[in-house]
């Protein structure tokens, strides 16, 4: 991945890779990663075996902990894996967590989950509570997908990737920047929260931001819209919201 990162990754990511002192010849140990990460932004990688419910994931971000998968993909699927593994999490996500502005954006995003839980807590009608919460979670998931997972950023050398889904995929990283088939637009919140996506193909639509300060302001707007009810009826479609995720917010 190193030559691809040098060509297509944003400078914040490249600085993060250098700060973490990752050994390219072996799978990293979580405690080694945290030794370099924690002093920079207070974030730490927290090992998990796989999927955790949505509210718990966002609550971890709020508390500067990043749930980090400890399994590794097999050799037959080096280029792309639909589900997270330690390479996606450590080499895709965690270098960005060394950047103070990006780290604060993640914390702010985590706070949005608490806002969502508080807003629906007072709704007595169960059907209405579930419907509203489903829409809010879907909006948050779409925003996360088009930014933290598959976001692009303007730089002095043109568009560069900061999304972990791009940075952990050799094929899609180049495709995201070079392919004429990819639609690339400045991020508009109303577009992102109403746009479905598929996880098993290269992304045909990507959004870019000007900076991490810009991204932070968009998360702020997302929460304001949530409080104003603008996330209560986003467009249906992917991603599906499962019962486990719903209950994690309700409880």
Residue pairs with C-beta under 8 A, 6 or more apart in sequence:
1 91
1 167
1 168
1 170
1 173
2 24
4 170
4 173
4 174
5 13
5 14
5 17
5 167
5 173
6 14
7 174
8 160
8 161
8 166
8 173
8 174
8 176
8 177
9 160
9 161
9 162
9 167
9 173
10 153
10 155
10 160
10 161
10 162
11 155
11 160
12 96
12 98
12 99
12 102
12 162
12 212
13 95
13 96
13 161
13 162
13 167
14 95
15 98
15 99
16 94
16 95
16 96
16 97
16 98
16 99
17 91
17 95
19 36
19 37
19 40
19 95
19 98
20 33
20 36
20 37
20 94
20 95
20 98
21 36
22 28
22 33
22 90
22 91
27 72
27 86
27 87
28 86
28 90
30 45
30 46
30 47
30 68
30 70
33 45
33 90
33 94
34 44
34 45
36 98
37 43
37 44
37 45
37 94
37 97
37 98
38 44
40 98
40 100
41 64
41 97
41 98
41 99
41 100
41 103
42 64
42 103
43 64
43 65
43 66
43 94
43 97
43 98
43 103
43 106
44 64
44 65
44 66
45 65
45 66
45 68
45 89
45 90
45 94
46 60
46 65
46 66
46 67
46 68
47 68
47 70
48 67
48 68
48 69
48 70
49 69
49 70
49 71
50 69
50 71
50 83
51 83
52 60
52 67
53 244
53 245
53 247
53 248
54 113
54 137
54 140
54 141
54 245
54 248
54 249
55 113
55 117
55 245
55 248
55 249
56 67
56 248
57 67
58 109
58 110
58 112
58 113
58 140
59 110
59 113
59 114
60 66
60 67
60 110
61 106
61 107
61 109
61 110
62 107
62 110
62 111
62 113
62 114
63 110
64 103
64 107
66 89
66 93
66 94
66 97
66 106
67 89
68 86
68 89
68 90
68 93
68 94
69 83
69 84
69 85
69 86
69 88
69 89
70 86
71 85
71 86
72 85
72 86
72 87
73 81
73 85
73 87
78 170
79 169
79 170
79 171
80 169
80 171
80 172
81 88
82 199
82 200
87 168
88 164
88 165
88 168
89 164
91 167
91 168
92 164
92 165
92 167
92 168
93 148
93 164
95 167
96 102
96 162
96 164
97 103
97 106
99 212
101 211
101 212
101 213
101 216
102 162
102 212
102 215
104 216
105 212
105 215
105 216
105 219
106 148
108 216
108 219
108 220
108 223
109 140
109 144
109 148
109 219
111 223
112 140
112 219
112 222
112 223
112 226
113 140
113 249
115 223
115 226
115 227
116 133
116 136
116 137
116 140
116 226
116 249
117 249
117 250
119 132
119 136
119 226
119 227
120 129
120 132
120 133
120 136
120 249
120 250
123 129
123 132
129 250
130 246
132 232
133 246
133 249
133 250
134 241
134 246
135 231
135 232
135 233
135 234
136 226
136 231
136 232
137 241
137 245
137 246
137 249
138 193
138 234
138 239
138 241
139 193
139 222
139 226
139 231
139 234
140 222
140 231
141 239
141 241
142 192
142 193
142 194
142 195
142 196
142 197
142 234
142 239
143 189
143 192
143 193
143 218
143 219
143 222
145 165
145 197
145 239
146 187
146 192
146 195
146 197
146 206
146 207
147 163
147 187
147 192
147 207
147 209
147 215
147 218
148 163
148 164
149 163
149 164
149 165
150 163
150 165
150 166
150 176
150 203
150 206
151 161
151 162
151 163
151 166
151 187
151 206
151 207
151 208
151 209
151 215
152 159
152 160
152 161
152 162
152 163
152 166
152 176
152 177
152 184
152 206
152 207
152 208
152 209
153 159
153 160
153 161
153 162
153 208
153 209
153 210
153 211
153 212
154 160
154 208
154 209
154 210
154 211
158 177
159 177
159 184
159 208
160 177
161 167
161 173
161 176
161 177
165 172
165 203
166 172
166 173
166 176
167 173
171 202
172 202
172 203
175 182
175 202
176 182
176 202
176 203
176 206
179 202
181 204
182 202
182 203
182 204
182 205
182 206
183 204
183 205
183 206
184 206
184 207
184 208
185 191
185 205
185 206
185 207
185 208
186 207
186 208
186 209
187 207
187 208
187 209
187 218
188 207
189 218
189 221
189 222
189 225
191 207
192 207
193 222
193 231
193 234
194 234
194 235
195 205
195 235
196 235
196 237
196 238
196 239
197 203
197 205
197 238
197 239
198 238
199 239
209 215
209 218
222 231
225 231
